[in-house]
Structure formats: structure tokens, C-alpha cells
Amino acid sequence: MACPICSKPATAQYRPFCSRRCADVDLARWLNGSYAIPSEDPGDIEEAEAARAADEGRTH
């Protein structure tokens, strides 16, 4: 099995990744939203805009 990040052979310790670094890269992608699936549902868009507005209100 190849590492999904760099395509090197996976190791048993970090499977399906080849190293701790690639596992951390994958985790960072999940945490920053790189793997998010865009939605075109109007309800989702409204919720996202409301959440963003609330976040901006807390930081100012």
C-alpha cells in the first residue's frame, strides 16, 4: 500500500502512511478544512454565514 500523502510504501507503525510526518500532514489537512466537501444546500450556506459573522463579532 502506498502512502496517500507522498506515495512511498506505507509502514506498519503509521499505516496507511509511511511516516509520522505524513500522518501529521493528513491530520492538518482535516483540521484546516482541506478535505471539506462543498455544499450547495441553501440552509448550509446560511448556517456557515451566521457562524462566520458570530466569529467575527467575537474577535472585534
C-alpha positions as CSV (number, residue, x, y, z in Angstrom):
1,M,0.0,0.0,0.0
2,A,1.3,3.4,-0.9
3,C,1.2,6.4,1.4
4,P,-1.7,8.7,0.4
5,I,0.4,11.8,1.0
6,C,3.8,11.0,-0.7
7,S,3.2,7.6,-2.4
8,K,6.1,5.9,-0.6
9,P,5.5,2.4,0.8
10,A,3.4,2.5,4.0
11,T,4.9,1.3,7.2
12,A,3.1,-0.9,9.8
13,Q,3.6,1.7,12.6
14,Y,1.9,4.6,10.7
15,R,-0.3,2.7,8.3
16,P,-1.7,3.8,5.8
17,F,1.1,6.4,5.9
18,C,4.8,6.0,5.6
19,S,5.9,8.2,8.5
20,R,4.7,10.3,11.4
21,R,5.2,13.4,9.2
22,C,2.8,12.2,6.5
23,A,0.3,11.3,9.2
24,D,0.6,14.8,10.7
25,V,0.2,16.4,7.2
26,D,-3.0,14.4,6.8
27,L,-4.3,15.4,10.2
28,A,-3.5,19.1,9.5
29,R,-5.5,18.9,6.2
30,W,-8.5,17.6,8.1
31,L,-8.2,20.2,10.8
32,N,-7.9,23.2,8.4
33,G,-10.8,22.0,6.3
34,S,-8.9,21.0,3.1
35,Y,-10.9,17.8,3.0
36,A,-14.3,19.6,3.3
37,I,-17.0,18.8,0.8
38,P,-18.6,21.9,-0.5
39,S,-22.4,22.1,-0.1
40,E,-24.9,23.9,-2.3
41,D,-27.7,23.5,0.2
42,P,-29.0,27.0,1.0
43,G,-29.5,26.0,4.7
44,D,-25.9,25.1,5.0
45,I,-24.8,28.3,3.4
46,E,-26.9,30.4,5.7
47,E,-25.6,28.5,8.8
48,A,-22.0,29.0,7.6
49,E,-22.5,32.7,7.1
50,A,-24.1,33.1,10.5
51,A,-21.3,31.2,12.2
52,R,-18.7,33.3,10.4
53,A,-20.5,36.5,11.4
54,A,-20.6,35.3,15.0
55,D,-16.9,34.5,15.0
56,E,-16.1,37.9,13.5
57,G,-18.2,39.6,16.2
58,R,-16.2,37.8,18.9
59,T,-12.8,38.8,17.5
60,H,-13.6,42.6,17.2
